[in-house]
Amino acid sequence: MDPRVARNIAHYSHGHDRDRFGEPIMDHVERVAAAVPDEARAVAFLHDVLEQTATSGAELMAQGLTAVEMRALKLLTRSDLESYELYVLRVAWARGPEGELARCVKMADLDDHLGHAPKPAAAPPYGWARRHIRVAQERQRTSAAAA
């Protein structure tokens, strides 16, 4: 998907939504998108859309989201029934190009969360999550280089 289209979708999907700090969610989304390579930018703009808005996957596909990008977004979408830790491990160890794409975006997402001060007492364990994603990225690279 063209990142400009993804950015527009994110803006109209999130609208004036605010995060737990009272800041516009789009501020976070823009920072995450700015921190990833071009090939991950569309997914970065959309990384919270399926989980936090009424925008559907079908709508995203109709706007040009690729199958790999959709699978990456599904990896990045945490179910209400899924613990944060299980969600992170699912992203960390996902295979294929969608797993690589999801990890790239998740690292930028975690870095943005970790860079925000102060952290609320009920914040997820972002440092723990970052370590697990980083280890998975390194093992995937090592496996790919050995193959």
C-alpha positions as CSV (number, residue, x, y, z in Angstrom):
1,M,0.0,0.0,0.0
2,D,1.2,3.5,-0.7
3,P,2.2,5.0,2.7
4,R,0.4,8.2,1.9
5,V,-2.9,6.2,1.5
6,A,-2.1,4.4,4.8
7,R,-1.4,7.7,6.5
8,N,-4.8,9.1,5.4
9,I,-6.6,6.0,6.5
10,A,-4.9,6.3,9.9
11,H,-5.9,9.9,10.3
12,Y,-9.5,9.4,9.5
13,S,-9.7,6.1,11.5
14,H,-8.1,7.5,14.7
15,G,-9.7,10.9,14.2
16,H,-9.4,12.8,17.5
17,D,-8.7,9.7,19.6
18,R,-6.3,10.3,22.5
19,D,-3.9,7.9,24.3
20,R,-3.6,7.3,28.0
21,F,-1.6,10.5,28.4
22,G,-4.3,12.6,26.7
23,E,-2.2,13.1,23.6
24,P,-3.5,12.5,20.0
25,I,-2.9,8.9,19.0
26,M,-1.7,10.2,15.6
27,D,1.3,11.7,17.3
28,H,2.5,8.2,18.3
29,V,1.5,6.8,14.9
30,E,3.5,9.4,13.0
31,R,6.6,8.8,15.2
32,V,6.4,5.1,14.6
33,A,6.0,5.5,10.9
34,A,9.0,8.0,10.8
35,A,11.2,5.4,12.5
36,V,10.8,2.5,10.1
37,P,12.2,1.9,6.6
38,D,10.0,2.9,3.6
39,E,8.9,-0.7,3.0
40,A,7.4,-0.8,6.5
41,R,5.8,2.6,6.5
42,A,2.3,1.7,5.5
43,V,2.0,-1.0,8.1
44,A,3.5,1.4,10.7
45,F,0.8,4.0,9.9
46,L,-1.9,1.3,10.3
47,H,-0.4,-0.7,13.2
48,D,-3.2,0.3,15.7
49,V,-6.1,0.6,13.2
50,L,-7.5,-2.9,13.4
51,E,-7.2,-3.0,17.2
52,Q,-8.4,0.4,18.1
53,T,-10.8,1.6,15.4
54,A,-13.8,0.5,13.4
55,T,-11.9,0.4,10.1
56,S,-12.0,-3.2,8.7
57,G,-9.3,-5.3,7.1
58,A,-11.6,-5.5,4.0
59,E,-11.5,-1.7,3.7
60,L,-7.7,-1.7,4.0
61,M,-7.4,-4.4,1.3
62,A,-9.8,-2.4,-0.9
63,Q,-7.5,0.6,-0.5
64,G,-4.4,-1.4,-1.7
65,L,-3.0,-3.2,1.4
66,T,-1.1,-6.2,0.2
67,A,-1.6,-9.7,1.6
68,V,1.7,-9.7,3.4
69,E,0.9,-6.3,4.9
70,M,-2.5,-7.6,6.1
71,R,-0.9,-10.6,7.7
72,A,1.6,-8.3,9.5
73,L,-1.2,-6.1,10.7
74,K,-3.1,-9.1,12.0
75,L,0.1,-10.1,13.9
76,L,0.3,-6.6,15.4
77,T,-3.4,-6.7,16.5
78,R,-3.8,-8.0,20.0
79,S,-7.0,-9.8,20.9
80,D,-8.9,-8.9,24.0
81,L,-8.5,-12.5,25.2
82,E,-4.7,-12.5,24.6
83,S,-2.2,-11.6,27.4
84,Y,0.3,-8.9,26.4
85,E,3.1,-11.4,26.9
86,L,1.6,-14.0,24.6
87,Y,0.9,-11.3,22.0
88,V,4.6,-10.2,22.1
89,L,5.8,-13.7,21.8
90,R,3.5,-14.3,18.8
91,V,4.9,-11.3,17.0
92,A,8.5,-12.2,18.0
93,W,8.4,-15.7,16.6
94,A,6.1,-15.2,13.6
95,R,7.6,-16.6,10.4
96,G,7.9,-15.3,6.9
97,P,7.9,-11.8,5.5
98,E,4.9,-10.8,7.6
99,G,6.7,-11.7,10.8
100,E,9.8,-9.7,9.8
101,L,7.6,-6.7,8.9
102,A,5.6,-6.9,12.1
103,R,8.8,-7.1,14.2
104,C,10.2,-4.0,12.5
105,V,7.1,-2.0,13.2
106,K,6.7,-3.4,16.8
107,M,10.3,-2.4,17.6
108,A,9.5,1.2,16.5
109,D,6.3,1.1,18.5
110,L,8.0,-0.2,21.6
111,D,10.9,2.4,21.3
112,D,8.3,5.1,21.1
113,H,6.5,3.9,24.2
114,L,9.7,3.5,26.1
115,G,10.7,7.0,25.1
116,H,7.6,8.5,26.6
117,A,7.8,9.7,30.2
118,P,6.3,9.3,32.6
119,K,5.2,5.7,32.3
120,P,1.8,4.9,33.9
121,A,1.9,2.3,36.6
122,A,-0.3,0.0,34.6
123,A,1.8,0.2,31.4
124,P,2.6,-3.1,29.7
125,P,6.2,-4.4,30.2
126,Y,7.6,-2.6,27.1
127,G,11.3,-3.3,28.1
128,W,10.6,-7.0,28.4
129,A,8.8,-7.0,25.0
130,R,11.6,-5.1,23.3
131,R,14.2,-7.7,24.5
132,H,12.1,-10.6,23.2
133,I,11.5,-8.9,19.8
134,R,15.2,-8.1,19.5
135,V,16.3,-11.7,20.3
136,A,13.9,-13.0,17.7
137,Q,15.1,-10.6,15.1
138,E,18.7,-11.6,15.8
139,R,17.9,-15.3,15.6
140,Q,16.0,-14.9,12.4
141,R,19.0,-13.0,10.8
142,T,21.4,-15.7,12.0
143,S,19.1,-18.5,10.6
144,A,18.8,-16.7,7.3
145,A,22.5,-16.1,7.0
146,A,23.2,-19.8,7.8
147,A,20.8,-21.0,5.1
